[in-house]
Amino acid sequence: MKVKNLILFTIMFFVAFGISAFAQTLDELLEKGDNFTEQFNNQKALDTYQEANKLFPDNWQVYWRLSRATVDIAEHMPTSTGEQEDAQEAKYHEALKYAEKSVALDSTKSVTYLRVAIAKGKIALFKGVFSVGGIVNSARDYCKKAIALDNGGDYIQAIAHYVLARTHAKVSTKWAPARAVLGLGWADLDSALVHYKIADSLKPNFVMIELDYARALERDDQYKLAKEQLEKAIASPITDEDDEAKKVEAKAFLVEVNEELE
């Protein structure tokens, strides 16, 4: 009996040790990939996540990161020829597949829905928002689901509100009756402003949120508040590889807003 107990204990020990080592190794790979992302080295981030996927398949944390890295790469691909545009679109669809896989693996996490919304949004922008109403509606719904789940921390929630705000802002530029025919009559500037404000409160000093929030405020003739957001954008730290370019946009836009305030 003692021998059997010893054998059972030994087996349990190695099983527990194996699970611990598995998790630790996966965490290390995810951290390595995340560090590459923070350094804006998107290809190395993708390579690291692909390595993690081979070693630890069917993990929701790996798949949403694969989607993020693929979108980051696609955003900066050349698009001067038709072939290059096709390659970029294919990359966005690849990112969408990764994100949808992450939802399938764990439908309780906000970040998985958010990554689907982002990938769908990129595809919609590529094709033209008003030509793919179904994709736009789906992106909105995934954002709302990410917000409703309300997990993943302030950053995830901020980006979910930001993407939803940006969707409202973009779609609401078209004449309302025309949008209604396309099934996009739900979009409005007021909702965009609400979600931009929430996003900004959850993730202050984030250039892309502040710049787009300022654009929406300017559309609503709230020039003073738009100026405040632009000044914040200009003073915010660089946390995204496109922030330098966005700061240039913010400075140029601030000149226009100041002219309106004179």
Beta strands, then each sheet from edge to edge (+ up, - down):
end
